[in-house]
Amino acid sequence: MSLFDDLAGKAMEMLNSSGGSDSGLLGGIIGSLAPGGLGGLLQSFQEKGLGDTVASWVGTGENLPISADQIQSVLGSETIQNLASNFGISTDEISSLIAQHLPGAVDTLTPDGSLPEES
């Protein structure tokens, strides 16, 4: 089983136990990355000069990519270390996974091209 399959399995367990709410699960995961929910997380990226990148995730066009190094810079080493420890993987692996999946997760949570009111 690949690392991603393992993480996806854990996420599906969480999803199944949460009553099947995709946006609730994604919101919970995103909320654990930064205070202030989705809006707070996106503000953290904007403050690091990545406003155009996150705007592409929220908007209805193509999502711009983000690197693992940029993820580490925005979230900080303590958050990355805690996440890596929780999943039993390296900080490089968790940063890469977040970089790979965060744009799509934000896109899913903002289907109309704007932040939900509760963010």
N, CA, C and O atoms as a printed pandas DataFrame, in Angstrom:
     atom_number atom_name residue_name chain_id  residue_number  x_coord  y_coord  z_coord
0              1         N          MET        A               1    0.859   -1.183    0.000
1              2        CA          MET        A               1    0.000    0.000    0.000
2              3         C          MET        A               1    0.901    1.241    0.000
3              4         O          MET        A               1    1.840    1.321    0.792
4              5         N          SER        A               2    0.627    2.185   -0.862
5              6        CA          SER        A               2    1.437    3.393   -0.940
6              7         C          SER        A               2    1.116    4.337    0.209
7              8         O          SER        A               2    0.094    4.202    0.883
8              9         N          LEU        A               3    1.998    5.279    0.412
9             10        CA          LEU        A               3    1.794    6.278    1.455
10            11         C          LEU        A               3    0.499    7.041    1.225
11            12         O          LEU        A               3   -0.267    7.265    2.163
12            13         N          PHE        A               4    0.251    7.441   -0.018
13            14        CA          PHE        A               4   -0.969    8.187   -0.302
14            15         C          PHE        A               4   -2.200    7.331   -0.030
15            16         O          PHE        A               4   -3.192    7.823    0.508
16            17         N          ASP        A               5   -2.142    6.060   -0.395
17            18        CA          ASP        A               5   -3.276    5.172   -0.122
18            19         C          ASP        A               5   -3.555    5.091    1.370
19            20         O          ASP        A               5   -4.710    5.078    1.794
20            21         N          ASP        A               6   -2.487    5.037    2.168
21            22        CA          ASP        A               6   -2.640    4.983    3.619
22            23         C          ASP        A               6   -3.295    6.257    4.144
23            24         O          ASP        A               6   -4.222    6.198    4.951
24            25         N          LEU        A               7   -2.808    7.413    3.683
25            26        CA          LEU        A               7   -3.391    8.682    4.115
26            27         C          LEU        A               7   -4.826    8.822    3.631
27            28         O          LEU        A               7   -5.694    9.301    4.360
28            29         N          ALA        A               8   -5.067    8.401    2.400
29            30        CA          ALA        A               8   -6.429    8.472    1.867
30            31         C          ALA        A               8   -7.354    7.568    2.673
31            32         O          ALA        A               8   -8.504    7.922    2.930
32            33         N          GLY        A               9   -6.853    6.404    3.071
33            34        CA          GLY        A               9   -7.655    5.504    3.892
34            35         C          GLY        A               9   -8.011    6.129    5.228
35            36         O          GLY        A               9   -9.144    6.011    5.695
36            37         N          LYS        A              10   -7.037    6.797    5.844
37            38        CA          LYS        A              10   -7.305    7.479    7.114
38            39         C          LYS        A              10   -8.327    8.593    6.923
39            40         O          LYS        A              10   -9.216    8.776    7.754
40            41         N          ALA        A              11   -8.200    9.326    5.841
41            42        CA          ALA        A              11   -9.152   10.409    5.565
42            43         C          ALA        A              11  -10.548    9.845    5.331
43            44         O          ALA        A              11  -11.536   10.425    5.782
44            45         N          MET        A              12  -10.634    8.717    4.629
45            46        CA          MET        A              12  -11.943    8.110    4.380
46            47         C          MET        A              12  -12.574    7.611    5.682
47            48         O          MET        A              12  -13.788    7.707    5.863
48            49         N          GLU        A              13  -11.743    7.077    6.591
49            50        CA          GLU        A              13  -12.270    6.669    7.892
50            51         C          GLU        A              13  -12.870    7.867    8.611
51            52         O          GLU        A              13  -13.951    7.778    9.193
52            53         N          MET        A              14  -12.154    8.996    8.564
53            54        CA          MET        A              14  -12.654   10.213    9.195
54            55         C          MET        A              14  -13.941   10.664    8.519
55            56         O          MET        A              14  -14.890   11.074    9.188
56            57         N          LEU        A              15  -13.972   10.588    7.195
57            58        CA          LEU        A              15  -15.146   11.005    6.444
58            59         C          LEU        A              15  -16.344   10.137    6.811
59            60         O          LEU        A              15  -17.438   10.647    7.056
60            61         N          ASN        A              16  -16.135    8.834    6.846
61            62        CA          ASN        A              16  -17.232    7.925    7.180
62            63         C          ASN        A              16  -17.734    8.156    8.594
63            64         O          ASN        A              16  -18.934    8.048    8.850
64            65         N          SER        A              17  -16.839    8.471    9.510
65            66        CA          SER        A              17  -17.268    8.694   10.886
66            67         C          SER        A              17  -17.893   10.068   11.076
67            68         O          SER        A              17  -18.532   10.321   12.097
68            69         N          SER        A              18  -17.717   10.960   10.102
69            70        CA          SER        A              18  -18.293   12.303   10.221
70            71         C          SER        A              18  -19.642   12.414    9.527
71            72         O          SER        A              18  -20.186   13.512    9.406
72            73         N          GLY        A              19  -20.180   11.302    9.075
73            74        CA          GLY        A              19  -21.492   11.326    8.445
74            75         C          GLY        A              19  -21.449   11.627    6.969
75            76         O          GLY        A              19  -22.490   11.889    6.366
76            77         N          GLY        A              20  -20.257   11.598    6.360
77            78        CA          GLY        A              20  -20.167   11.745    4.920
78            79         C          GLY        A              20  -20.105   13.160    4.411
79            80         O          GLY        A              20  -20.392   13.391    3.236
80            81         N          SER        A              21  -19.750   14.108    5.229
81            82        CA          SER        A              21  -19.680   15.494    4.782
82            83         C          SER        A              21  -18.292   15.819    4.252
83            84         O          SER        A              21  -17.366   16.058    5.027
84            85         N          ASP        A              22  -18.146   15.826    2.919
85            86        CA          ASP        A              22  -16.853   16.139    2.315
86            87         C          ASP        A              22  -16.340   17.490    2.767
87            88         O          ASP        A              22  -15.196   17.604    3.206
88            89         N          SER        A              23  -17.169   18.512    2.668
89            90        CA          SER        A              23  -16.704   19.854    3.012
90            91         C          SER        A              23  -16.401   19.961    4.498
91            92         O          SER        A              23  -15.509   20.714    4.887
92            93         N          GLY        A              24  -17.121   19.228    5.336
93            94        CA          GLY        A              24  -16.831   19.234    6.764
94            95         C          GLY        A              24  -15.477   18.629    7.062
95            96         O          GLY        A              24  -14.723   19.164    7.875
96            97         N          LEU        A              25  -15.157   17.517    6.414
97            98        CA          LEU        A              25  -13.866   16.875    6.599
98            99         C          LEU        A              25  -12.754   17.779    6.093
99           100         O          LEU        A              25  -11.778   18.024    6.803
100          101         N          LEU        A              26  -12.898   18.278    4.864
101          102        CA          LEU        A              26  -11.867   19.148    4.316
102          103         C          LEU        A              26  -11.687   20.388    5.174
103          104         O          LEU        A              26  -10.565   20.823    5.433
104          105         N          GLY        A              27  -12.794   20.945    5.606
105          106        CA          GLY        A              27  -12.720   22.128    6.458
106          107         C          GLY        A              27  -11.996   21.841    7.753
107          108         O          GLY        A              27  -11.226   22.670    8.237
108          109         N          GLY        A              28  -12.243   20.660    8.322
109          110        CA          GLY        A              28  -11.564   20.277    9.551
110          111         C          GLY        A              28  -10.075   20.116    9.358
111          112         O          GLY        A              28   -9.283   20.552   10.193
112          113         N          ILE        A              29   -9.693   19.494    8.261
113          114        CA          ILE        A              29   -8.274   19.325    7.965
114          115         C          ILE        A              29   -7.632   20.684    7.732
115          116         O          ILE        A              29   -6.565   20.971    8.275
116          117         N          ILE        A              30   -8.273   21.514    6.934
117          118        CA          ILE        A              30   -7.729   22.842    6.655
118          119         C          ILE        A              30   -7.671   23.670    7.929
119          120         O          ILE        A              30   -6.716   24.415    8.148
120          121         N          GLY        A              31   -8.690   23.540    8.766
121          122        CA          GLY        A              31   -8.696   24.268   10.026
122          123         C          GLY        A              31   -7.541   23.885   10.926
123          124         O          GLY        A              31   -7.083   24.697   11.730
124          125         N          SER        A              32   -7.060   22.645   10.801
125          126        CA          SER        A              32   -5.929   22.216   11.617
126          127         C          SER        A              32   -4.607   22.780   11.109
127          128         O          SER        A              32   -3.609   22.758   11.829
128          129         N          LEU        A              33   -4.589   23.282    9.886
129          130        CA          LEU        A              33   -3.364   23.834    9.323
130          131         C          LEU        A              33   -3.100   25.261    9.777
131          132         O          LEU        A              33   -1.945   25.672    9.887
132          133         N          ALA        A              34   -4.150   26.013   10.040
133          134        CA          ALA        A              34   -3.981   27.416   10.431
134          135         C          ALA        A              34   -5.205   27.876   11.200
135          136         O          ALA        A              34   -6.319   27.429   10.927
136          137         N          PRO        A              35   -5.000   28.773   12.166
137          138        CA          PRO        A              35   -6.167   29.322   12.871
138          139         C          PRO        A              35   -7.011   30.161   11.914
139          140         O          PRO        A              35   -6.488   30.746   10.966
140          141         N          GLY        A              36   -8.289   30.215   12.162
141          142        CA          GLY        A              36   -9.159   31.037   11.332
142          143         C          GLY        A              36   -9.791   30.305   10.178
143          144         O          GLY        A              36  -10.356   30.936    9.284
144          145         N          GLY        A              37   -9.712   28.966   10.170
145          146        CA          GLY        A              37  -10.347   28.200    9.109
146          147         C          GLY        A              37   -9.751   28.485    7.745
147          148         O          GLY        A              37   -8.589   28.873    7.630
148          149         N          LEU        A              38  -10.549   28.290    6.726
149          150        CA          LEU        A              38  -10.088   28.465    5.355
150          151         C          LEU        A              38   -9.622   29.892    5.101
151          152         O          LEU        A              38   -8.576   30.106    4.488
152          153         N          GLY        A              39  -10.391   30.864    5.568
153          154        CA          GLY        A              39   -9.999   32.260    5.368
154          155         C          GLY        A              39   -8.664   32.578    6.011
155          156         O          GLY        A              39   -7.833   33.267    5.419
156          157         N          GLY        A              40   -8.453   32.077    7.224
157          158        CA          GLY        A              40   -7.188   32.294    7.918
158          159         C          GLY        A              40   -6.025   31.629    7.209
159          160         O          GLY        A              40   -4.935   32.193    7.120
160          161         N          LEU        A              41   -6.262   30.426    6.705
161          162        CA          LEU        A              41   -5.218   29.716    5.976
162          163         C          LEU        A              41   -4.829   30.480    4.715
163          164         O          LEU        A              41   -3.646   30.672    4.436
164          165         N          LEU        A              42   -5.831   30.911    3.959
165          166        CA          LEU        A              42   -5.539   31.640    2.723
166          167         C          LEU        A              42   -4.847   32.964    3.012
167          168         O          LEU        A              42   -3.988   33.392    2.242
168          169         N          GLN        A              43   -5.209   33.612    4.106
169          170        CA          GLN        A              43   -4.548   34.856    4.489
170          171         C          GLN        A              43   -3.063   34.608    4.781
171          172         O          GLN        A              43   -2.217   35.437    4.448
172          173         N          SER        A              44   -2.753   33.472    5.400
173          174        CA          SER        A              44   -1.355   33.125    5.664
174          175         C          SER        A              44   -0.563   33.024    4.366
175          176         O          SER        A              44    0.579   33.477    4.294
176          177         N          PHE        A              45   -1.166   32.435    3.350
177          178        CA          PHE        A              45   -0.500   32.328    2.054
178          179         C          PHE        A              45   -0.340   33.705    1.414
179          180         O          PHE        A              45    0.705   34.002    0.835
180          181         N          GLN        A              46   -1.363   34.541    1.514
181          182        CA          GLN        A              46   -1.291   35.890    0.950
182          183         C          GLN        A              46   -0.185   36.696    1.610
183          184         O          GLN        A              46    0.532   37.435    0.936
184          185         N          GLU        A              47   -0.040   36.559    2.926
185          186        CA          GLU        A              47    0.989   37.293    3.659
186          187         C          GLU        A              47    2.397   36.866    3.261
187          188         O          GLU        A              47    3.346   37.625    3.456
188          189         N          LYS        A              48    2.545   35.675    2.713
189          190        CA          LYS        A              48    3.844   35.176    2.244
190          191         C          LYS        A              48    4.040   35.431    0.750
191          192         O          LYS        A              48    4.947   34.865    0.141
192          193         N          GLY        A              49    3.194   36.282    0.153
193          194        CA          GLY        A              49    3.354   36.647   -1.247
194          195         C          GLY        A              49    2.746   35.673   -2.235
195          196         O          GLY        A              49    3.092   35.698   -3.416
196          197         N          LEU        A              50    1.850   34.819   -1.779
197          198        CA          LEU        A              50    1.249   33.812   -2.649
198          199         C          LEU        A              50   -0.222   34.101   -2.934
199          200         O          LEU        A              50   -1.014   33.182   -3.142
200          201         N          GLY        A              51   -0.578   35.374   -2.941
201          202        CA          GLY        A              51   -1.964   35.772   -3.171
202          203         C          GLY        A              51   -2.508   35.319   -4.511
203          204         O          GLY        A              51   -3.648   34.861   -4.594
204          205         N          ASP        A              52   -1.704   35.441   -5.570
205          206        CA          ASP        A              52   -2.165   35.008   -6.895
206          207         C          ASP        A              52   -2.400   33.498   -6.935
207          208         O          ASP        A              52   -3.326   33.016   -7.587
208          209         N          THR        A              53   -1.547   32.768   -6.228
209          210        CA          THR        A              53   -1.679   31.313   -6.199
210          211         C          THR        A              53   -2.981   30.905   -5.525
211          212         O          THR        A              53   -3.746   30.113   -6.077
212          213         N          VAL        A              54   -3.238   31.445   -4.324
213          214        CA          VAL        A              54   -4.469   31.054   -3.625
214          215         C          VAL        A              54   -5.707   31.593   -4.325
215          216         O          VAL        A              54   -6.769   30.973   -4.264
216          217         N          ALA        A              55   -5.587   32.735   -4.987
217          218        CA          ALA        A              55   -6.729   33.261   -5.742
218          219         C          ALA        A              55   -7.115   32.293   -6.861
219          220         O          ALA        A              55   -8.293   32.167   -7.197
220          221         N          SER        A              56   -6.122   31.610   -7.435
221          222        CA          SER        A              56   -6.425   30.634   -8.492
222          223         C          SER        A              56   -7.155   29.422   -7.924
223          224         O          SER        A              56   -7.963   28.808   -8.622
224          225         N          TRP        A              57   -6.885   29.068   -6.676
225          226        CA          TRP        A              57   -7.556   27.924   -6.058
226          227         C          TRP        A              57   -9.007   28.257   -5.755
227          228         O          TRP        A              57   -9.898   27.423   -5.919
228          229         N          VAL        A              58   -9.229   29.483   -5.313
229          230        CA          VAL        A              58  -10.585   29.913   -4.963
230          231         C          VAL        A              58  -11.398   30.189   -6.217
231          232         O          VAL        A              58  -12.583   29.863   -6.281
232          233         N          GLY        A              59  -10.762   30.789   -7.210
233          234        CA          GLY        A              59  -11.451   31.150   -8.443
234          235         C          GLY        A              59  -11.892   29.933   -9.235
235          236         O          GLY        A              59  -11.642   28.792   -8.847
236          237         N          THR        A              60  -12.547   30.195  -10.341
237          238        CA          THR        A              60  -13.112   29.114  -11.145
238          239         C          THR        A              60  -12.181   28.623  -12.244
239          240         O          THR        A              60  -12.528   27.690  -12.968
240          241         N          GLY        A              61  -11.008   29.228  -12.387
241          242        CA          GLY        A              61  -10.062   28.803  -13.414
242          243         C          GLY        A              61   -9.154   27.693  -12.934
243          244         O          GLY        A              61   -9.427   27.025  -11.936
244          245         N          GLU        A              62   -8.061   27.509  -13.669
245          246        CA          GLU        A              62   -7.088   26.469  -13.350
246          247         C          GLU        A              62   -6.347   26.812  -12.060
247          248         O          GLU        A              62   -6.034   27.976  -11.810
248          249         N          ASN        A              63   -6.068   25.798  -11.245
249          250        CA          ASN        A              63   -5.337   25.982   -9.993
250          251         C          ASN        A              63   -3.838   26.047  -10.260
251          252         O          ASN        A              63   -3.277   25.158  -10.899
252          253         N          LEU        A              64   -3.193   27.104   -9.769
253          254        CA          LEU        A              64   -1.745   27.198   -9.863
254          255         C          LEU        A              64   -1.116   26.249   -8.847
255          256         O          LEU        A              64   -1.671   26.036   -7.770
256          257         N          PRO        A              65    0.040   25.681   -9.187
257          258        CA          PRO        A              65    0.698   24.758   -8.250
258          259         C          PRO        A              65    1.416   25.507   -7.130
259          260         O          PRO        A              65    1.654   26.711   -7.215
260          261         N          ILE        A              66    1.749   24.774   -6.096
261          262        CA          ILE        A              66    2.544   25.292   -4.990
262          263         C          ILE        A              66    3.578   24.227   -4.649
263          264         O          ILE        A              66    3.315   23.033   -4.791
264          265         N          SER        A              67    4.750   24.657   -4.201
265          266        CA          SER        A              67    5.818   23.707   -3.886
266          267         C          SER        A              67    5.782   23.302   -2.416
267          268         O          SER        A              67    5.176   23.974   -1.581
268          269         N          ALA        A              68    6.438   22.199   -2.125
269          270        CA          ALA        A              68    6.552   21.738   -0.739
270          271         C          ALA        A              68    7.297   22.771    0.104
271          272         O          ALA        A              68    6.956   22.984    1.267
272          273         N          ASP        A              69    8.314   23.414   -0.476
273          274        CA          ASP        A              69    9.057   24.450    0.254
274          275         C          ASP        A              69    8.158   25.631    0.598
275          276         O          ASP        A              69    8.260   26.191    1.690
276          277         N          GLN        A              70    7.281   26.014   -0.324
277          278        CA          GLN        A              70    6.348   27.108   -0.047
278          279         C          GLN        A              70    5.372   26.715    1.059
279          280         O          GLN        A              70    5.030   27.539    1.907
280          281         N          ILE        A              71    4.927   25.475    1.053
281          282        CA          ILE        A              71    4.041   24.979    2.116
282          283         C          ILE        A              71    4.744   25.092    3.465
283          284         O          ILE        A              71    4.159   25.579    4.432
284          285         N          GLN        A              72    5.990   24.646    3.533
285          286        CA          GLN        A              72    6.744   24.716    4.780
286          287         C          GLN        A              72    6.931   26.156    5.236
287          288         O          GLN        A              72    6.852   26.451    6.428
288          289         N          SER        A              73    7.177   27.047    4.290
289          290        CA          SER        A              73    7.371   28.456    4.622
290          291         C          SER        A              73    6.106   29.071    5.209
291          292         O          SER        A              73    6.169   29.813    6.188
292          293         N          VAL        A              74    4.968   28.765    4.616
293          294        CA          VAL        A              74    3.704   29.357    5.062
294          295         C          VAL        A              74    3.237   28.749    6.386
295          296         O          VAL        A              74    2.867   29.477    7.307
296          297         N          LEU        A              75    3.251   27.438    6.482
297          298        CA          LEU        A              75    2.694   26.773    7.658
298          299         C          LEU        A              75    3.644   26.768    8.850
299          300         O          LEU        A              75    3.204   26.691    9.997
300          301         N          GLY        A              76    4.926   26.848    8.584
301          302        CA          GLY        A              76    5.913   26.851    9.656
302          303         C          GLY        A              76    6.358   25.452   10.037
303          304         O          GLY        A              76    5.628   24.475    9.871
304          305         N          SER        A              77    7.569   25.384   10.549
305          306        CA          SER        A              77    8.163   24.076   10.839
306          307         C          SER        A              77    7.428   23.324   11.942
307          308         O          SER        A              77    7.340   22.097   11.890
308          309         N          GLU        A              78    6.901   24.030   12.937
309          310        CA          GLU        A              78    6.206   23.344   14.032
310          311         C          GLU        A              78    4.937   22.644   13.537
311          312         O          GLU        A              78    4.684   21.494   13.893
312          313         N          THR        A              79    4.147   23.331   12.725
313          314        CA          THR        A              79    2.921   22.728   12.184
314          315         C          THR        A              79    3.254   21.538   11.298
315          316         O          THR        A              79    2.617   20.488   11.393
316          317         N          ILE        A              80    4.244   21.701   10.443
317          318        CA          ILE        A              80    4.650   20.613    9.543
318          319         C          ILE        A              80    5.144   19.419   10.352
319          320         O          ILE        A              80    4.796   18.277   10.055
320          321         N          GLN        A              81    5.957   19.685   11.378
321          322        CA          GLN        A              81    6.476   18.597   12.211
322          323         C          GLN        A              81    5.348   17.858   12.926
323          324         O          GLN        A              81    5.353   16.630   12.997
324          325         N          ASN        A              82    4.387   18.603   13.451
325          326        CA          ASN        A              82    3.255   17.975   14.138
326          327         C          ASN        A              82    2.441   17.095   13.193
327          328         O          ASN        A              82    2.065   15.978   13.546
328          329         N          LEU        A              83    2.171   17.603   11.995
329          330        CA          LEU        A              83    1.420   16.813   11.013
330          331         C          LEU        A              83    2.182   15.556   10.616
331          332         O          LEU        A              83    1.611   14.468   10.536
332          333         N          ALA        A              84    3.483   15.720   10.368
333          334        CA          ALA        A              84    4.307   14.575    9.981
334          335         C          ALA        A              84    4.305   13.518   11.081
335          336         O          ALA        A              84    4.200   12.323   10.808
336          337         N          SER        A              85    4.419   13.966   12.307
337          338        CA          SER        A              85    4.409   13.049   13.445
338          339         C          SER        A              85    3.067   12.326   13.561
339          340         O          SER        A              85    3.027   11.123   13.818
340          341         N          ASN        A              86    1.971   13.061   13.370
341          342        CA          ASN        A              86    0.636   12.459   13.452
342          343         C          ASN        A              86    0.437   11.356   12.420
343          344         O          ASN        A              86   -0.234   10.360   12.692
344          345         N          PHE        A              87    1.020   11.532   11.235
345          346        CA          PHE        A              87    0.857   10.545   10.169
346          347         C          PHE        A              87    2.011    9.546   10.097
347          348         O          PHE        A              87    1.962    8.599    9.312
348          349         N          GLY        A              88    3.046    9.753   10.911
349          350        CA          GLY        A              88    4.173    8.835   10.911
350          351         C          GLY        A              88    5.011    8.894    9.655
351          352         O          GLY        A              88    5.544    7.880    9.203
352          353         N          ILE        A              89    5.127   10.098    9.086
353          354        CA          ILE        A              89    5.926   10.274    7.872
354          355         C          ILE        A              89    6.872   11.455    8.069
355          356         O          ILE        A              89    6.792   12.162    9.074
356          357         N          SER        A              90    7.762   11.664    7.112
357          358        CA          SER        A              90    8.734   12.750    7.221
358          359         C          SER        A              90    8.089   14.103    6.917
359          360         O          SER        A              90    7.015   14.180    6.321
360          361         N          THR        A              91    8.767   15.151    7.338
361          362        CA          THR        A              91    8.267   16.498    7.063
362          363         C          THR        A              91    8.257   16.779    5.562
363          364         O          THR        A              91    7.375   17.479    5.063
364          365         N          ASP        A              92    9.237   16.233    4.845
365          366        CA          ASP        A              92    9.256   16.424    3.390
366          367         C          ASP        A              92    8.055   15.748    2.733
367          368         O          ASP        A              92    7.444   16.299    1.818
368          369         N          GLU        A              93    7.726   14.552    3.209
369          370        CA          GLU        A              93    6.581   13.832    2.636
370          371         C          GLU        A              93    5.266   14.562    2.902
371          372         O          GLU        A              93    4.445   14.702    1.995
372          373         N          ILE        A              94    5.058   15.027    4.133
373          374        CA          ILE        A              94    3.789   15.699    4.435
374          375         C          ILE        A              94    3.691   17.010    3.671
375          376         O          ILE        A              94    2.616   17.368    3.190
376          377         N          SER        A              95    4.804   17.730    3.554
377          378        CA          SER        A              95    4.783   18.987    2.796
378          379         C          SER        A              95    4.441   18.739    1.333
379          380         O          SER        A              95    3.686   19.497    0.725
380          381         N          SER        A              96    5.002   17.673    0.775
381          382        CA          SER        A              96    4.709   17.330   -0.625
382          383         C          SER        A              96    3.250   16.938   -0.806
383          384         O          SER        A              96    2.614   17.330   -1.784
384          385         N          LEU        A              97    2.717   16.158    0.142
385          386        CA          LEU        A              97    1.312   15.761    0.051
386          387         C          LEU        A              97    0.382   16.965    0.161
387          388         O          LEU        A              97   -0.604   17.064   -0.569
388          389         N          ILE        A              98    0.697   17.870    1.069
389          390        CA          ILE        A              98   -0.132   19.076    1.204
390          391         C          ILE        A              98   -0.052   19.900   -0.069
391          392         O          ILE        A              98   -1.069   20.387   -0.562
392          393         N          ALA        A              99    1.158   20.061   -0.607
393          394        CA          ALA        A              99    1.327   20.833   -1.841
394          395         C          ALA        A              99    0.548   20.207   -2.993
395          396         O          ALA        A              99    0.005   20.913   -3.842
396          397         N          GLN        A             100    0.498   18.900   -3.013
397          398        CA          GLN        A             100   -0.202   18.193   -4.090
398          399         C          GLN        A             100   -1.715   18.326   -3.965
399          400         O          GLN        A             100   -2.406   18.447   -4.977
400          401         N          HIS        A             101   -2.239   18.305   -2.743
401          402        CA          HIS        A             101   -3.683   18.201   -2.558
402          403         C          HIS        A             101   -4.381   19.458   -2.058
403          404         O          HIS        A             101   -5.599   19.567   -2.201
404          405         N          LEU        A             102   -3.663   20.405   -1.483
405          406        CA          LEU        A             102   -4.319   21.598   -0.952
406          407         C          LEU        A             102   -5.021   22.425   -2.031
407          408         O          LEU        A             102   -6.146   22.870   -1.803
408          409         N          PRO        A             103   -4.406   22.651   -3.193
409          410        CA          PRO        A             103   -5.128   23.441   -4.211
410          411         C          PRO        A             103   -6.494   22.852   -4.562
411          412         O          PRO        A             103   -7.475   23.589   -4.666
412          413         N          GLY        A             104   -6.567   21.552   -4.742
413          414        CA          GLY        A             104   -7.839   20.910   -5.062
414          415         C          GLY        A             104   -8.826   20.957   -3.910
415          416         O          GLY        A             104  -10.031   21.091   -4.121
416          417         N          ALA        A             105   -8.309   20.844   -2.680
417          418        CA          ALA        A             105   -9.190   20.904   -1.510
418          419         C          ALA        A             105   -9.815   22.284   -1.379
419          420         O          ALA        A             105  -11.011   22.408   -1.118
420          421         N          VAL        A             106   -9.002   23.323   -1.561
421          422        CA          VAL        A             106   -9.532   24.691   -1.492
422          423         C          VAL        A             106  -10.535   24.900   -2.615
423          424         O          VAL        A             106  -11.587   25.506   -2.411
424          425         N          ASP        A             107  -10.211   24.400   -3.795
425          426        CA          ASP        A             107  -11.112   24.514   -4.940
426          427         C          ASP        A             107  -12.457   23.850   -4.635
427          428         O          ASP        A             107  -13.510   24.391   -4.974
428          429         N          THR        A             108  -12.419   22.688   -4.002
429          430        CA          THR        A             108  -13.646   21.970   -3.634
430          431         C          THR        A             108  -14.479   22.759   -2.635
431          432         O          THR        A             108  -15.708   22.767   -2.710
432          433         N          LEU        A             109  -13.808   23.423   -1.698
433          434        CA          LEU        A             109  -14.513   24.186   -0.664
434          435         C          LEU        A             109  -15.031   25.532   -1.165
435          436         O          LEU        A             109  -15.805   26.199   -0.479
436          437         N          THR        A             110  -14.602   25.928   -2.363
437          438        CA          THR        A             110  -15.021   27.221   -2.924
438          439         C          THR        A             110  -15.590   27.032   -4.332
439          440         O          THR        A             110  -15.074   27.619   -5.283
440          441         N          PRO        A             111  -16.631   26.231   -4.481
441          442        CA          PRO        A             111  -17.130   25.887   -5.820
442          443         C          PRO        A             111  -17.676   27.075   -6.608
443          444         O          PRO        A             111  -17.708   27.031   -7.838
444          445         N          ASP        A             112  -18.101   28.122   -5.930
445          446        CA          ASP        A             112  -18.644   29.291   -6.622
446          447         C          ASP        A             112  -17.605   30.379   -6.844
447          448         O          ASP        A             112  -17.939   31.484   -7.273
448          449         N          GLY        A             113  -16.342   30.068   -6.553
449          450        CA          GLY        A             113  -15.286   31.045   -6.762
450          451         C          GLY        A             113  -15.160   32.067   -5.651
451          452         O          GLY        A             113  -14.542   33.115   -5.839
452          453         N          SER        A             114  -15.736   31.775   -4.497
453          454        CA          SER        A             114  -15.596   32.673   -3.350
454          455         C          SER        A             114  -15.614   31.854   -2.070
455          456         O          SER        A             114  -16.080   30.715   -2.047
456          457         N          LEU        A             115  -15.095   32.458   -1.000
457          458        CA          LEU        A             115  -15.059   31.771    0.288
458          459         C          LEU        A             115  -16.462   31.605    0.846
459          460         O          LEU        A             115  -17.290   32.510    0.737
460          461         N          PRO        A             116  -16.729   30.452    1.443
461          462        CA          PRO        A             116  -18.013   30.291    2.126
462          463         C          PRO        A             116  -18.094   31.280    3.287
463          464         O          PRO        A             116  -17.063   31.687    3.822
464          465         N          GLU        A             117  -19.283   31.663    3.676
465          466        CA          GLU        A             117  -19.464   32.667    4.726
466          467         C          GLU        A             117  -18.818   32.278    6.038
467          468         O          GLU        A             117  -18.293   33.142    6.741
468          469         N          GLU        A             118  -18.842   30.984    6.393
469          470        CA          GLU        A             118  -18.301   30.572    7.681
470          471         C          GLU        A             118  -16.792   30.498    7.712
471          472         O          GLU        A             118  -16.221   30.195    8.760
472          473         N          SER        A             119  -16.110   30.769    6.578
473          474        CA          SER        A             119  -14.654   30.690    6.542
474          475         C          SER        A             119  -14.063   31.936    7.096
475          476         O          SER        A             119  -12.840   32.066    7.154
